[in-house]
Amino acid sequence: MDMISDFPGRFFKGVEQRGKKPLTLTIKDVVKEEMDDGKIKPVLYFEEDERGLILNVTNRTDLIDRFDRKSADWLGKKITLISQRVQGPNGMTDGIRFAPPTEDPQDEIPFGDDPDSSKRFA
């Protein structure tokens, strides 16, 4: 019996993702929740999983940089969770981070097909 994956908690944890393939999820909601210590923190919820992801400063900043500072603009966006060794308050630990975004090839304009390309190199 796997004591971590067989008994998941309410929230994703880095140790649960260690050694697993990256997990791509669609953001369904972002809510403020009171934690056990009484602090209020933002939590992401996803279409594909009932667990939430408590947003630390690093992950929150990453989402702001990718999408916008308004969490309503994050809804419906896909992110990929990975486990990464991070510095915690008590030393190194497994943390959840977001994989770098991938480029959508449909968003690219192939070289030479841009009508203004001749102006760029004049």
TIZALO-269192 format. One record per atom (N, C-alpha, C): residue number from 0; residue in one letter; x, y, z. Coordinates in steps of 0.05 Angstrom, whole numbers. Atoms other than C-alpha are relative to their C-alpha. Example, Ala and Ser with C-alpha at 12.3 -4.5 7.8 and 13.67 -1.06 7.14 Angstrom:
// residues 2
{resi = 0	resn = a	xx = 18	yy = -24	zz = 0}
{resi = 0	resn = a	xx = 246	yy = -90	zz = 156}
{resi = 0	resn = a	xx = 18	yy = 24	zz = 0}
{resi = 1	resn = s	xx = -16	yy = -24	zz = -1}
{resi = 1	resn = s	xx = 273	yy = -21	zz = 143}
{resi = 1	resn = s	xx = -15	yy = 22	zz = 14}
//
This chain:
// residues 122
{resi = 0	resn = m	xx = 17	yy = -23	zz = 0}
{resi = 0	resn = m	xx = 0	yy = 0	zz = 0}
{resi = 0	resn = m	xx = 18	yy = 25	zz = 0}
{resi = 1	resn = d	xx = -15	yy = -25	zz = 2}
{resi = 1	resn = d	xx = 28	yy = 68	zz = -20}
{resi = 1	resn = d	xx = -14	yy = 21	zz = 18}
{resi = 2	resn = m	xx = 12	yy = -18	zz = -20}
{resi = 2	resn = m	xx = 15	yy = 114	zz = 40}
{resi = 2	resn = m	xx = -3	yy = 28	zz = -9}
{resi = 3	resn = i	xx = 4	yy = -27	zz = 10}
{resi = 3	resn = i	xx = 20	yy = 177	zz = -2}
{resi = 3	resn = i	xx = -21	yy = 0	zz = -22}
{resi = 4	resn = s	xx = 20	yy = -1	zz = 22}
{resi = 4	resn = s	xx = -18	yy = 162	zz = -66}
{resi = 4	resn = s	xx = -26	yy = -14	zz = 6}
{resi = 5	resn = d	xx = 25	yy = 14	zz = -7}
{resi = 5	resn = d	xx = -69	yy = 115	zz = -34}
{resi = 5	resn = d	xx = -18	yy = 17	zz = 19}
{resi = 6	resn = f	xx = 15	yy = -16	zz = -19}
{resi = 6	resn = f	xx = -90	yy = 169	zz = 16}
{resi = 6	resn = f	xx = 6	yy = 30	zz = -5}
{resi = 7	resn = p	xx = -5	yy = -28	zz = 7}
{resi = 7	resn = p	xx = -88	yy = 237	zz = -19}
{resi = 7	resn = p	xx = -15	yy = 18	zz = 18}
{resi = 8	resn = g	xx = 14	yy = -20	zz = -16}
{resi = 8	resn = g	xx = -106	yy = 299	zz = 20}
{resi = 8	resn = g	xx = -17	yy = 18	zz = -17}
{resi = 9	resn = r	xx = 16	yy = -20	zz = 14}
{resi = 9	resn = r	xx = -148	yy = 359	zz = 0}
{resi = 9	resn = r	xx = 16	yy = 15	zz = -21}
{resi = 10	resn = f	xx = -17	yy = -17	zz = 17}
{resi = 10	resn = f	xx = -89	yy = 393	zz = -34}
{resi = 10	resn = f	xx = 23	yy = -17	zz = -12}
{resi = 11	resn = f	xx = -24	yy = 12	zz = 12}
{resi = 11	resn = f	xx = -34	yy = 373	zz = -82}
{resi = 11	resn = f	xx = 24	yy = 5	zz = 17}
{resi = 12	resn = k	xx = -25	yy = -3	zz = -15}
{resi = 12	resn = k	xx = 34	yy = 362	zz = -50}
{resi = 12	resn = k	xx = 22	yy = -9	zz = -19}
{resi = 13	resn = g	xx = -23	yy = 6	zz = 17}
{resi = 13	resn = g	xx = 102	yy = 360	zz = -83}
{resi = 13	resn = g	xx = 8	yy = -29	zz = 1}
{resi = 14	resn = v	xx = -8	yy = 27	zz = -3}
{resi = 14	resn = v	xx = 118	yy = 292	zz = -55}
{resi = 14	resn = v	xx = -18	yy = -20	zz = -15}
{resi = 15	resn = e	xx = 18	yy = 17	zz = 15}
{resi = 15	resn = e	xx = 57	yy = 263	zz = -89}
{resi = 15	resn = e	xx = 7	yy = -2	zz = -30}
{resi = 16	resn = q	xx = -7	yy = -2	zz = 28}
{resi = 16	resn = q	xx = 83	yy = 284	zz = -157}
{resi = 16	resn = q	xx = 29	yy = -11	zz = -6}
{resi = 17	resn = r	xx = -27	yy = 9	zz = 3}
{resi = 17	resn = r	xx = 155	yy = 260	zz = -145}
{resi = 17	resn = r	xx = 1	yy = -25	zz = -16}
{resi = 18	resn = g	xx = -4	yy = 24	zz = 16}
{resi = 18	resn = g	xx = 176	yy = 211	zz = -199}
{resi = 18	resn = g	xx = -23	yy = -6	zz = -19}
{resi = 19	resn = k	xx = 23	yy = 4	zz = 18}
{resi = 19	resn = k	xx = 110	yy = 218	zz = -237}
{resi = 19	resn = k	xx = 3	yy = 18	zz = -24}
{resi = 20	resn = k	xx = 0	yy = -16	zz = 24}
{resi = 20	resn = k	xx = 98	yy = 245	zz = -306}
{resi = 20	resn = k	xx = -14	yy = 27	zz = 6}
{resi = 21	resn = p	xx = 14	yy = -26	zz = -4}
{resi = 21	resn = p	xx = 78	yy = 319	zz = -310}
{resi = 21	resn = p	xx = -30	yy = -3	zz = -3}
{resi = 22	resn = l	xx = 29	yy = 2	zz = 0}
{resi = 22	resn = l	xx = 3	yy = 329	zz = -298}
{resi = 22	resn = l	xx = -12	yy = 26	zz = -10}
{resi = 23	resn = t	xx = 13	yy = -24	zz = 12}
{resi = 23	resn = t	xx = -34	yy = 378	zz = -344}
{resi = 23	resn = t	xx = -29	yy = 1	zz = 9}
{resi = 24	resn = l	xx = 27	yy = -5	zz = -10}
{resi = 24	resn = l	xx = -97	yy = 407	zz = -314}
{resi = 24	resn = l	xx = -11	yy = 26	zz = -10}
{resi = 25	resn = t	xx = 14	yy = -24	zz = 8}
{resi = 25	resn = t	xx = -149	yy = 460	zz = -332}
{resi = 25	resn = t	xx = -10	yy = 14	zz = 24}
{resi = 26	resn = i	xx = 9	yy = -16	zz = -23}
{resi = 26	resn = i	xx = -161	yy = 516	zz = -282}
{resi = 26	resn = i	xx = -30	yy = 4	zz = -1}
{resi = 27	resn = k	xx = 29	yy = -2	zz = -2}
{resi = 27	resn = k	xx = -234	yy = 514	zz = -260}
{resi = 27	resn = k	xx = -8	yy = 24	zz = 18}
{resi = 28	resn = d	xx = 7	yy = -21	zz = -19}
{resi = 28	resn = d	xx = -234	yy = 563	zz = -202}
{resi = 28	resn = d	xx = 24	yy = 8	zz = 17}
{resi = 29	resn = v	xx = -20	yy = -10	zz = -18}
{resi = 29	resn = v	xx = -191	yy = 605	zz = -157}
{resi = 29	resn = v	xx = -15	yy = 13	zz = 24}
{resi = 30	resn = v	xx = 15	yy = -10	zz = -23}
{resi = 30	resn = v	xx = -216	yy = 617	zz = -86}
{resi = 30	resn = v	xx = 19	yy = 6	zz = 23}
{resi = 31	resn = k	xx = -15	yy = -5	zz = -24}
{resi = 31	resn = k	xx = -191	yy = 645	zz = -21}
{resi = 31	resn = k	xx = -10	yy = -19	zz = 21}
{resi = 32	resn = e	xx = 7	yy = 20	zz = -21}
{resi = 32	resn = e	xx = -189	yy = 592	zz = 34}
{resi = 32	resn = e	xx = 16	yy = 5	zz = 25}
{resi = 33	resn = e	xx = -14	yy = -1	zz = -26}
{resi = 33	resn = e	xx = -172	yy = 594	zz = 107}
{resi = 33	resn = e	xx = 15	yy = -26	zz = 5}
{resi = 34	resn = m	xx = -17	yy = 24	zz = -6}
{resi = 34	resn = m	xx = -115	yy = 546	zz = 123}
{resi = 34	resn = m	xx = -3	yy = -7	zz = 29}
{resi = 35	resn = d	xx = 2	yy = 9	zz = -27}
{resi = 35	resn = d	xx = -108	yy = 507	zz = 187}
{resi = 35	resn = d	xx = 13	yy = 19	zz = 20}
{resi = 36	resn = d	xx = -13	yy = -19	zz = -18}
{resi = 36	resn = d	xx = -62	yy = 561	zz = 215}
{resi = 36	resn = d	xx = -14	yy = 27	zz = 1}
{resi = 37	resn = g	xx = 16	yy = -25	zz = 0}
{resi = 37	resn = g	xx = -116	yy = 615	zz = 203}
{resi = 37	resn = g	xx = 7	yy = 19	zz = -22}
{resi = 38	resn = k	xx = -7	yy = -18	zz = 22}
{resi = 38	resn = k	xx = -81	yy = 647	zz = 143}
{resi = 38	resn = k	xx = -18	yy = -5	zz = -23}
{resi = 39	resn = i	xx = 16	yy = 1	zz = 24}
{resi = 39	resn = i	xx = -121	yy = 662	zz = 81}
{resi = 39	resn = i	xx = 19	yy = -2	zz = -24}
{resi = 40	resn = k	xx = -18	yy = 3	zz = 23}
{resi = 40	resn = k	xx = -88	yy = 636	zz = 17}
{resi = 40	resn = k	xx = -17	yy = -6	zz = -25}
{resi = 41	resn = p	xx = 14	yy = 7	zz = 25}
{resi = 41	resn = p	xx = -109	yy = 630	zz = -57}
{resi = 41	resn = p	xx = 4	yy = -30	zz = -6}
{resi = 42	resn = v	xx = -1	yy = 28	zz = 7}
{resi = 42	resn = v	xx = -125	yy = 559	zz = -79}
{resi = 42	resn = v	xx = -12	yy = -4	zz = -28}
{resi = 43	resn = l	xx = 10	yy = 7	zz = 27}
{resi = 43	resn = l	xx = -132	yy = 534	zz = -151}
{resi = 43	resn = l	xx = -15	yy = -26	zz = 1}
{resi = 44	resn = y	xx = 14	yy = 26	zz = 3}
{resi = 44	resn = y	xx = -183	yy = 481	zz = -168}
{resi = 44	resn = y	xx = -2	yy = -5	zz = -30}
{resi = 45	resn = f	xx = -2	yy = 9	zz = 27}
{resi = 45	resn = f	xx = -184	yy = 441	zz = -232}
{resi = 45	resn = f	xx = -24	yy = -16	zz = -10}
{resi = 46	resn = e	xx = 21	yy = 16	zz = 12}
{resi = 46	resn = e	xx = -233	yy = 408	zz = -280}
{resi = 46	resn = e	xx = 4	yy = -30	zz = 4}
{resi = 47	resn = e	xx = -6	yy = 29	zz = 1}
{resi = 47	resn = e	xx = -197	yy = 341	zz = -278}
{resi = 47	resn = e	xx = 5	yy = -13	zz = 27}
{resi = 48	resn = d	xx = -8	yy = 12	zz = -26}
{resi = 48	resn = d	xx = -183	yy = 332	zz = -203}
{resi = 48	resn = d	xx = -14	yy = 17	zz = 21}
{resi = 49	resn = e	xx = 15	yy = -14	zz = -22}
{resi = 49	resn = e	xx = -221	yy = 350	zz = -139}
{resi = 49	resn = e	xx = 19	yy = 14	zz = 20}
{resi = 50	resn = r	xx = -19	yy = -13	zz = -18}
{resi = 50	resn = r	xx = -157	yy = 369	zz = -101}
{resi = 50	resn = r	xx = 6	yy = 28	zz = -9}
{resi = 51	resn = g	xx = -8	yy = -27	zz = 6}
{resi = 51	resn = g	xx = -136	yy = 441	zz = -97}
{resi = 51	resn = g	xx = 30	yy = 2	zz = 2}
{resi = 52	resn = l	xx = -28	yy = -6	zz = -2}
{resi = 52	resn = l	xx = -68	yy = 472	zz = -104}
{resi = 52	resn = l	xx = 3	yy = 27	zz = 14}
{resi = 53	resn = i	xx = -5	yy = -25	zz = -14}
{resi = 53	resn = i	xx = -49	yy = 524	zz = -52}
{resi = 53	resn = i	xx = 22	yy = 15	zz = -15}
{resi = 54	resn = l	xx = -19	yy = -16	zz = 15}
{resi = 54	resn = l	xx = -14	yy = 580	zz = -89}
{resi = 54	resn = l	xx = 20	yy = 14	zz = 19}
{resi = 55	resn = n	xx = -21	yy = -15	zz = -14}
{resi = 55	resn = n	xx = 52	yy = 601	zz = -59}
{resi = 55	resn = n	xx = 8	yy = 24	zz = -17}
{resi = 56	resn = v	xx = -8	yy = -25	zz = 14}
{resi = 56	resn = v	xx = 85	yy = 666	zz = -80}
{resi = 56	resn = v	xx = 12	yy = -7	zz = -28}
{resi = 57	resn = t	xx = -14	yy = 7	zz = 25}
{resi = 57	resn = t	xx = 128	yy = 632	zz = -134}
{resi = 57	resn = t	xx = -21	yy = -8	zz = -21}
{resi = 58	resn = n	xx = 20	yy = 9	zz = 20}
{resi = 58	resn = n	xx = 69	yy = 597	zz = -168}
{resi = 58	resn = n	xx = -20	yy = 22	zz = -7}
{resi = 59	resn = r	xx = 19	yy = -22	zz = 6}
{resi = 59	resn = r	xx = 23	yy = 657	zz = -161}
{resi = 59	resn = r	xx = 13	yy = 20	zz = -20}
{resi = 60	resn = t	xx = -15	yy = -18	zz = 18}
{resi = 60	resn = t	xx = 76	yy = 702	zz = -194}
{resi = 60	resn = t	xx = 2	yy = -12	zz = -28}
{resi = 61	resn = d	xx = -1	yy = 14	zz = 26}
{resi = 61	resn = d	xx = 84	yy = 650	zz = -250}
{resi = 61	resn = d	xx = -26	yy = 3	zz = -15}
{resi = 62	resn = l	xx = 26	yy = -2	zz = 13}
{resi = 62	resn = l	xx = 9	yy = 651	zz = -265}
{resi = 62	resn = l	xx = -5	yy = 29	zz = -8}
{resi = 63	resn = i	xx = 3	yy = -29	zz = 7}
{resi = 63	resn = i	xx = 8	yy = 728	zz = -264}
{resi = 63	resn = i	xx = 16	yy = 6	zz = -25}
{resi = 64	resn = d	xx = -17	yy = -5	zz = 23}
{resi = 64	resn = d	xx = 66	yy = 729	zz = -313}
{resi = 64	resn = d	xx = -11	yy = -13	zz = -25}
{resi = 65	resn = r	xx = 10	yy = 15	zz = 23}
{resi = 65	resn = r	xx = 33	yy = 678	zz = -359}
{resi = 65	resn = r	xx = -27	yy = 11	zz = -10}
{resi = 66	resn = f	xx = 27	yy = -6	zz = 9}
{resi = 66	resn = f	xx = -39	yy = 701	zz = -359}
{resi = 66	resn = f	xx = -9	yy = 28	zz = 6}
{resi = 67	resn = d	xx = 8	yy = -27	zz = -8}
{resi = 67	resn = d	xx = -55	yy = 765	zz = -320}
{resi = 67	resn = d	xx = -1	yy = 1	zz = 30}
{resi = 68	resn = r	xx = 2	yy = -2	zz = -30}
{resi = 68	resn = r	xx = -60	yy = 791	zz = -249}
{resi = 68	resn = r	xx = -28	yy = -5	zz = 10}
{resi = 69	resn = k	xx = 27	yy = 6	zz = -9}
{resi = 69	resn = k	xx = -135	yy = 780	zz = -248}
{resi = 69	resn = k	xx = -6	yy = -30	zz = -4}
{resi = 70	resn = s	xx = 3	yy = 29	zz = 0}
{resi = 70	resn = s	xx = -150	yy = 708	zz = -230}
{resi = 70	resn = s	xx = -23	yy = -9	zz = -18}
{resi = 71	resn = a	xx = 22	yy = 7	zz = 19}
{resi = 71	resn = a	xx = -215	yy = 709	zz = -272}
{resi = 71	resn = a	xx = 11	yy = -7	zz = -27}
{resi = 72	resn = d	xx = -12	yy = 5	zz = 26}
{resi = 72	resn = d	xx = -169	yy = 709	zz = -333}
{resi = 72	resn = d	xx = 14	yy = -27	zz = -1}
{resi = 73	resn = w	xx = -13	yy = 26	zz = -1}
{resi = 73	resn = w	xx = -138	yy = 643	zz = -310}
{resi = 73	resn = w	xx = -19	yy = -23	zz = -6}
{resi = 74	resn = l	xx = 19	yy = 22	zz = 3}
{resi = 74	resn = l	xx = -202	yy = 603	zz = -316}
{resi = 74	resn = l	xx = 0	yy = -11	zz = -28}
{resi = 75	resn = g	xx = -1	yy = 14	zz = 26}
{resi = 75	resn = g	xx = -201	yy = 552	zz = -372}
{resi = 75	resn = g	xx = 28	yy = -3	zz = -11}
{resi = 76	resn = k	xx = -28	yy = 3	zz = 9}
{resi = 76	resn = k	xx = -125	yy = 557	zz = -379}
{resi = 76	resn = k	xx = 11	yy = -26	zz = 10}
{resi = 77	resn = k	xx = -13	yy = 25	zz = -8}
{resi = 77	resn = k	xx = -83	yy = 494	zz = -377}
{resi = 77	resn = k	xx = 28	yy = 6	zz = 12}
{resi = 78	resn = i	xx = -27	yy = -1	zz = -11}
{resi = 78	resn = i	xx = -22	yy = 487	zz = -333}
{resi = 78	resn = i	xx = 9	yy = -28	zz = 6}
{resi = 79	resn = t	xx = -12	yy = 26	zz = -4}
{resi = 79	resn = t	xx = 25	yy = 429	zz = -322}
{resi = 79	resn = t	xx = 15	yy = 0	zz = 26}
{resi = 80	resn = l	xx = -13	yy = 2	zz = -26}
{resi = 80	resn = l	xx = 45	yy = 409	zz = -251}
{resi = 80	resn = l	xx = 23	yy = -19	zz = -2}
{resi = 81	resn = i	xx = -24	yy = 17	zz = -3}
{resi = 81	resn = i	xx = 114	yy = 381	zz = -238}
{resi = 81	resn = i	xx = 10	yy = 2	zz = 28}
{resi = 82	resn = s	xx = -13	yy = 0	zz = -26}
{resi = 82	resn = s	xx = 151	yy = 363	zz = -175}
{resi = 82	resn = s	xx = 29	yy = 9	zz = -4}
{resi = 83	resn = q	xx = -27	yy = -11	zz = 1}
{resi = 83	resn = q	xx = 215	yy = 401	zz = -162}
{resi = 83	resn = q	xx = 11	yy = 3	zz = 28}
{resi = 84	resn = r	xx = -12	yy = -5	zz = -26}
{resi = 84	resn = r	xx = 264	yy = 404	zz = -105}
{resi = 84	resn = r	xx = 2	yy = 30	zz = 4}
{resi = 85	resn = v	xx = 0	yy = -29	zz = -6}
{resi = 85	resn = v	xx = 256	yy = 472	zz = -72}
{resi = 85	resn = v	xx = 10	yy = 4	zz = 29}
{resi = 86	resn = q	xx = -9	yy = -8	zz = -27}
{resi = 86	resn = q	xx = 283	yy = 508	zz = -11}
{resi = 86	resn = q	xx = -25	yy = 7	zz = 16}
{resi = 87	resn = g	xx = 22	yy = -6	zz = -18}
{resi = 87	resn = g	xx = 230	yy = 506	zz = 44}
{resi = 87	resn = g	xx = 11	yy = 13	zz = 25}
{resi = 88	resn = p	xx = -9	yy = -13	zz = -25}
{resi = 88	resn = p	xx = 232	yy = 539	zz = 113}
{resi = 88	resn = p	xx = 18	yy = -18	zz = 17}
{resi = 89	resn = n	xx = -15	yy = 19	zz = -16}
{resi = 89	resn = n	xx = 262	yy = 475	zz = 142}
{resi = 89	resn = n	xx = 20	yy = -16	zz = -17}
{resi = 90	resn = g	xx = -19	yy = 13	zz = 17}
{resi = 90	resn = g	xx = 309	yy = 457	zz = 85}
{resi = 90	resn = g	xx = -12	yy = -8	zz = -27}
{resi = 91	resn = m	xx = 9	yy = 8	zz = 26}
{resi = 91	resn = m	xx = 302	yy = 424	zz = 17}
{resi = 91	resn = m	xx = -24	yy = -19	zz = 3}
{resi = 92	resn = t	xx = 24	yy = 16	zz = -1}
{resi = 92	resn = t	xx = 235	yy = 392	zz = 2}
{resi = 92	resn = t	xx = -11	yy = -2	zz = -29}
{resi = 93	resn = d	xx = 13	yy = 2	zz = 26}
{resi = 93	resn = d	xx = 191	yy = 370	zz = -57}
{resi = 93	resn = d	xx = -22	yy = 21	zz = -1}
{resi = 94	resn = g	xx = 20	yy = -20	zz = 3}
{resi = 94	resn = g	xx = 149	yy = 427	zz = -83}
{resi = 94	resn = g	xx = -14	yy = -3	zz = -28}
{resi = 95	resn = i	xx = 14	yy = 0	zz = 26}
{resi = 95	resn = i	xx = 97	yy = 436	zz = -139}
{resi = 95	resn = i	xx = 9	yy = 25	zz = -14}
{resi = 96	resn = r	xx = -6	yy = -23	zz = 18}
{resi = 96	resn = r	xx = 119	yy = 481	zz = -196}
{resi = 96	resn = r	xx = -15	yy = -5	zz = -26}
{resi = 97	resn = f	xx = 13	yy = 3	zz = 26}
{resi = 97	resn = f	xx = 90	yy = 494	zz = -265}
{resi = 97	resn = f	xx = 21	yy = -4	zz = -21}
{resi = 98	resn = a	xx = -18	yy = 4	zz = 22}
{resi = 98	resn = a	xx = 125	yy = 467	zz = -326}
{resi = 98	resn = a	xx = 0	yy = 25	zz = -18}
{resi = 99	resn = p	xx = 0	yy = -23	zz = 18}
{resi = 99	resn = p	xx = 147	yy = 521	zz = -375}
{resi = 99	resn = p	xx = -22	yy = -3	zz = -21}
{resi = 100	resn = p	xx = 21	yy = 2	zz = 20}
{resi = 100	resn = p	xx = 91	yy = 538	zz = -424}
{resi = 100	resn = p	xx = 12	yy = -9	zz = -27}
{resi = 101	resn = t	xx = -9	yy = 9	zz = 26}
{resi = 101	resn = t	xx = 97	yy = 505	zz = -492}
{resi = 101	resn = t	xx = -11	yy = 19	zz = -21}
{resi = 102	resn = e	xx = 9	yy = -17	zz = 22}
{resi = 102	resn = e	xx = 92	yy = 545	zz = -556}
{resi = 102	resn = e	xx = -21	yy = -15	zz = -16}
{resi = 103	resn = d	xx = 20	yy = 12	zz = 18}
{resi = 103	resn = d	xx = 30	yy = 531	zz = -598}
{resi = 103	resn = d	xx = 9	yy = 6	zz = -28}
{resi = 104	resn = p	xx = -10	yy = -5	zz = 27}
{resi = 104	resn = p	xx = 56	yy = 521	zz = -669}
{resi = 104	resn = p	xx = -19	yy = 16	zz = -18}
{resi = 105	resn = q	xx = 20	yy = -15	zz = 16}
{resi = 105	resn = q	xx = -9	yy = 551	zz = -696}
{resi = 105	resn = q	xx = 3	yy = 30	zz = 4}
{resi = 106	resn = d	xx = -3	yy = -28	zz = -5}
{resi = 106	resn = d	xx = 9	yy = 617	zz = -664}
{resi = 106	resn = d	xx = 24	yy = 12	zz = -15}
{resi = 107	resn = e	xx = -24	yy = -10	zz = 14}
{resi = 107	resn = e	xx = 74	yy = 623	zz = -703}
{resi = 107	resn = e	xx = -6	yy = 6	zz = -29}
{resi = 108	resn = i	xx = 1	yy = -7	zz = 28}
{resi = 108	resn = i	xx = 81	yy = 656	zz = -770}
{resi = 108	resn = i	xx = 25	yy = -10	zz = -13}
{resi = 109	resn = p	xx = -24	yy = 11	zz = 12}
{resi = 109	resn = p	xx = 128	yy = 616	zz = -814}
{resi = 109	resn = p	xx = 16	yy = 22	zz = -13}
{resi = 110	resn = f	xx = -17	yy = -19	zz = 12}
{resi = 110	resn = f	xx = 188	yy = 655	zz = -838}
{resi = 110	resn = f	xx = -6	yy = 3	zz = -30}
{resi = 111	resn = g	xx = 5	yy = -5	zz = 28}
{resi = 111	resn = g	xx = 174	yy = 687	zz = -905}
{resi = 111	resn = g	xx = -30	yy = 4	zz = -6}
{resi = 112	resn = d	xx = 29	yy = -3	zz = 4}
{resi = 112	resn = d	xx = 98	yy = 685	zz = -898}
{resi = 112	resn = d	xx = -11	yy = 25	zz = 12}
{resi = 113	resn = d	xx = 8	yy = -25	zz = -12}
{resi = 113	resn = d	xx = 95	yy = 750	zz = -859}
{resi = 113	resn = d	xx = 1	yy = 21	zz = -21}
{resi = 114	resn = p	xx = 1	yy = -20	zz = 21}
{resi = 114	resn = p	xx = 73	yy = 805	zz = -906}
{resi = 114	resn = p	xx = 19	yy = 23	zz = 5}
{resi = 115	resn = d	xx = -17	yy = -22	zz = -6}
{resi = 115	resn = d	xx = 117	yy = 855	zz = -869}
{resi = 115	resn = d	xx = 29	yy = -9	zz = 4}
{resi = 116	resn = s	xx = -27	yy = 10	zz = -4}
{resi = 116	resn = s	xx = 179	yy = 810	zz = -867}
{resi = 116	resn = s	xx = 21	yy = 15	zz = -16}
{resi = 117	resn = s	xx = -19	yy = -14	zz = 17}
{resi = 117	resn = s	xx = 212	yy = 848	zz = -924}
{resi = 117	resn = s	xx = 8	yy = 26	zz = 13}
{resi = 118	resn = k	xx = -6	yy = -26	zz = -12}
{resi = 118	resn = k	xx = 209	yy = 912	zz = -883}
{resi = 118	resn = k	xx = 19	yy = -3	zz = 24}
{resi = 119	resn = r	xx = -16	yy = 4	zz = -24}
{resi = 119	resn = r	xx = 244	yy = 881	zz = -823}
{resi = 119	resn = r	xx = 30	yy = 1	zz = -5}
{resi = 120	resn = f	xx = -28	yy = 3	zz = 5}
{resi = 120	resn = f	xx = 311	yy = 870	zz = -856}
{resi = 120	resn = f	xx = 10	yy = 20	zz = -20}
{resi = 121	resn = a	xx = -8	yy = -21	zz = 19}
{resi = 121	resn = a	xx = 315	yy = 932	zz = -899}
{resi = 121	resn = a	xx = 23	yy = 16	zz = 10}
//
